[in-house]
């Protein structure tokens, strides 16, 4: 119990050695996680933290999040955005299983949200957004001959959704796409 508290406060860090490939030390690691983990008490009110945005093979926008309180269900409306959860997915590698709900402490991927961003807090945590570092190096994008900037801009904006260290803007006066990076 004392060791578990010290680990939780990050005063000590346990080290395990082995090889998952050879199944050596895996049982010891799992036993240590079970023995020295302190279960977190989650609130009943819904809260979540977005940690990644991506797209699936069909082009659907995916919001990856950890539920930090309550329960999230399919068709729930998120905050004041009037956007609703269409699907909740639990991924294992490239494959996923769709579920109807997910409870606090779990990580999932949802579809149906178009305005979320990495680092965003939802629900009860909505006012706890952390400041992200702001990109400072500015570049203009030079497209190949004959390529239309207006057609390329939405595709580059998708990259911006997936990488919060990227900032894409359209300069109307000079008809140019500009990118700021870290």
C-alpha positions as CSV (number, residue, x, y, z in Angstrom):
1,X,0.0,0.0,0.0
2,X,2.9,2.4,0.8
3,X,4.6,1.5,-2.4
4,X,1.4,2.0,-4.4
5,X,1.1,5.5,-2.9
6,X,4.7,6.4,-3.7
7,X,4.3,5.2,-7.2
8,X,1.1,7.2,-7.7
9,X,2.9,10.3,-6.4
10,X,5.8,9.5,-8.7
11,X,8.3,9.3,-5.9
12,X,9.5,5.9,-7.1
13,X,9.3,4.2,-10.5
14,X,9.2,0.4,-10.6
15,X,11.3,-1.3,-13.3
16,X,10.6,-4.6,-14.9
17,X,12.7,-6.5,-17.4
18,X,11.8,-9.1,-19.9
19,X,10.7,-9.7,-23.5
20,X,7.1,-9.8,-24.7
21,X,8.3,-11.6,-27.8
22,X,9.7,-14.5,-25.7
23,X,7.0,-14.2,-23.0
24,X,9.7,-13.6,-20.4
25,X,8.7,-11.2,-17.5
26,X,5.2,-10.4,-18.8
27,X,3.5,-12.1,-15.9
28,X,5.7,-10.2,-13.4
29,X,4.8,-6.9,-15.1
30,X,1.1,-7.6,-15.1
31,X,1.2,-8.7,-11.5
32,X,3.1,-5.5,-10.6
33,X,0.5,-3.3,-12.4
34,X,-2.3,-5.1,-10.6
35,X,-0.6,-5.0,-7.2
36,X,0.7,-1.4,-7.2
37,X,-2.0,0.4,-9.1
38,X,-4.4,2.7,-7.2
39,X,-7.9,2.7,-8.7
40,X,-9.0,6.2,-9.6
41,X,-12.5,7.4,-8.5
42,X,-14.3,8.9,-11.4
43,X,-17.2,11.3,-11.1
44,X,-20.7,10.4,-12.4
45,X,-20.9,13.4,-14.7
46,X,-19.6,13.0,-18.2
47,X,-16.1,14.3,-19.1
48,X,-13.5,13.3,-21.7
49,X,-10.2,14.4,-23.0
50,X,-9.5,14.4,-26.8
51,X,-5.9,13.2,-27.5
52,X,-6.0,12.6,-31.3
53,X,-7.9,13.2,-34.5
54,X,-7.6,10.9,-37.5
55,X,-9.6,9.4,-40.4
56,X,-10.5,5.8,-41.1
57,X,-10.1,4.1,-44.5
58,X,-13.5,5.4,-45.6
59,X,-12.6,9.0,-44.8
60,X,-14.7,9.2,-41.6
61,X,-13.3,11.7,-39.1
62,X,-12.3,9.9,-35.9
63,X,-12.0,11.5,-32.5
64,X,-9.8,9.5,-30.0
65,X,-10.6,10.3,-26.4
66,X,-10.3,9.1,-22.8
67,X,-13.5,9.2,-20.8
68,X,-12.7,10.9,-17.5
69,X,-16.1,10.8,-15.9
70,X,-19.6,9.3,-16.3
71,X,-20.6,7.4,-19.3
72,X,-20.7,8.1,-23.1
73,X,-23.4,6.6,-25.2
74,X,-24.2,6.4,-28.9
75,X,-26.4,9.3,-29.9
76,X,-25.3,11.5,-26.9
77,X,-25.1,15.1,-27.8
78,X,-21.7,16.6,-26.8
79,X,-21.7,20.0,-25.0
80,X,-23.3,22.9,-26.8
81,X,-22.1,21.9,-30.2
82,X,-25.3,20.0,-31.0
83,X,-23.1,17.3,-32.5
84,X,-23.9,13.7,-31.5
85,X,-21.9,10.5,-31.2
86,X,-22.7,8.3,-34.2
87,X,-20.5,5.4,-33.2
88,X,-18.2,4.4,-30.3
89,X,-15.3,2.2,-31.4
90,X,-12.9,0.1,-29.4
91,X,-9.7,-0.4,-31.5
92,X,-7.2,-3.3,-31.4
93,X,-4.6,-2.5,-34.0
94,X,-6.5,-1.8,-37.3
95,X,-9.6,-3.7,-36.2
96,X,-12.4,-2.3,-34.0
97,X,-15.6,-3.3,-32.3
98,X,-18.5,-0.9,-32.1
99,X,-20.1,-0.6,-28.6
100,X,-23.2,1.3,-27.4
101,X,-21.5,2.9,-24.4
102,X,-18.2,3.5,-22.7
103,X,-17.6,4.3,-19.1
104,X,-15.0,6.5,-17.2
105,X,-11.4,5.3,-17.3
106,X,-11.7,3.8,-20.8
107,X,-10.2,5.0,-24.1
108,X,-12.3,4.9,-27.3
109,X,-12.7,6.4,-30.7
110,X,-15.9,8.1,-31.8
111,X,-17.5,9.3,-35.0
112,X,-19.8,12.2,-35.5
113,X,-17.8,15.0,-34.1
114,X,-16.4,17.5,-36.6
115,X,-15.2,20.4,-34.4
116,X,-13.1,18.6,-31.8
117,X,-9.3,19.0,-31.6
118,X,-6.4,17.3,-29.8
119,X,-6.1,18.6,-26.3
120,X,-9.7,19.6,-26.0
121,X,-11.7,18.7,-22.9
122,X,-15.4,17.8,-23.2
123,X,-18.3,17.7,-20.7
124,X,-17.5,18.5,-17.1
125,X,-13.9,19.1,-18.1
126,X,-14.8,21.6,-20.9
127,X,-13.3,24.6,-19.1
128,X,-10.0,22.8,-18.4
129,X,-8.5,23.0,-21.8
130,X,-4.7,23.2,-21.6
131,X,-2.8,25.7,-23.7
132,X,-1.0,24.1,-26.6
133,X,2.3,25.3,-27.9
134,X,1.7,27.7,-30.8
135,X,3.5,27.1,-34.1
136,X,5.9,29.9,-35.0
137,X,7.8,29.0,-38.2
138,X,5.8,30.3,-41.2
139,X,6.1,28.9,-44.7
140,X,4.1,29.2,-47.9
141,X,3.1,26.1,-49.8
142,X,4.2,26.0,-53.5
143,X,2.0,23.6,-55.4
144,X,3.0,21.8,-58.6
145,X,2.2,23.5,-61.9
146,X,-1.5,23.3,-62.7
147,X,-2.7,22.3,-59.2
148,X,-5.5,24.4,-57.8
149,X,-5.0,25.9,-54.3
150,X,-8.7,25.9,-53.6
151,X,-8.8,22.1,-54.1
152,X,-5.7,21.5,-52.1
153,X,-6.6,23.6,-49.1
154,X,-9.2,21.2,-47.6
155,X,-6.8,18.3,-47.8
156,X,-4.1,20.2,-46.1
157,X,-6.6,21.3,-43.4
158,X,-7.2,17.6,-42.7
159,X,-3.5,17.4,-41.7
160,X,-4.0,20.3,-39.4
161,X,-6.8,18.4,-37.6
162,X,-4.5,15.5,-37.0
163,X,-1.4,17.5,-35.9
164,X,-2.0,20.3,-33.4
165,X,1.5,21.6,-34.0
166,X,0.5,22.6,-37.5
167,X,-1.5,25.7,-38.4
168,X,-2.8,26.2,-41.9
169,X,-4.2,29.4,-43.3
170,X,-5.4,30.8,-46.6
171,X,-4.2,34.3,-47.6
172,X,-6.9,35.6,-49.9
173,X,-5.0,38.7,-51.0
174,X,-2.2,36.7,-52.6
175,X,-4.2,33.4,-53.2
176,X,-1.6,31.4,-51.1
177,X,-1.7,28.6,-48.6
178,X,0.5,29.3,-45.6
179,X,1.6,26.8,-42.9
180,X,3.0,27.5,-39.5
181,X,4.9,24.6,-37.8
182,X,6.9,24.1,-34.6
